Amino acid sequence: MTDVRSAEVLRTTGNLSVFEGVLLLLGGILLVVAPFASVAAFTQVTGVLLLLGGVIGIIRNAGSGHGEHGGGAGVLGPILAALAGVVLLIDPTLAATFMVTVVGALMLVSGGMQIAAACGMRGREHWMTVLICGILTVLVGGVIFLLPAVALLVFAIFAGVQLFITGIVMIQSGSQFRRISRQV
């Protein structure tokens, strides 16, 4: 009886792994073939989820008694989530580009802080490592900040290749699980 159950578990795991692998493989291909359209679609899905989550949070807060869920302040998070969702839905490409630009700006600030810290550490252990990291962070942040569309393209293609490879691995693993289930 245990062998039959084990075989079924292996077969089900294998089937689900193959299915997941096919989805990852297709997602990877879409990201590589049409990176901007894929990012826009992902941004729209995220917008729908944020809007839906925000509306549910607002309804939950409105229906709760006084003092529950943080009172008036507890509705602020869901309102912000709903507004963010609307912004993502209105112009997903602009929203994605804006987010990438913000990441570039944060990297510029972070790299600048690392450089300043390295200058303060000069002569101490690892100060050169901190300086090099700061310089690299400023360089990468500058490229991302000045060329957000290029950064988005590179990120989408990199993510697509990663998904493609992971999909292949999942399909191979699932096939092995199914093959083993036939031997049990």
Secondary structure by P-SEA (a helix, b strand, c coil): caaaaaaaaaaaaaaaaaaaaaaaaaaaaaaaacaaaaaaaaaaaaaaaaaaaaaaaaaaaaacccccccccccaaaaaaaaaaaaaaaacaaaaaaaaaaaaaaaaaaaaaaaaaaaaaaccccaaaaaaaaaaaaaaaaaaaaacaaaaaaaaaaaaaaaaaaaaaaaaaaaaaaaaaaaac
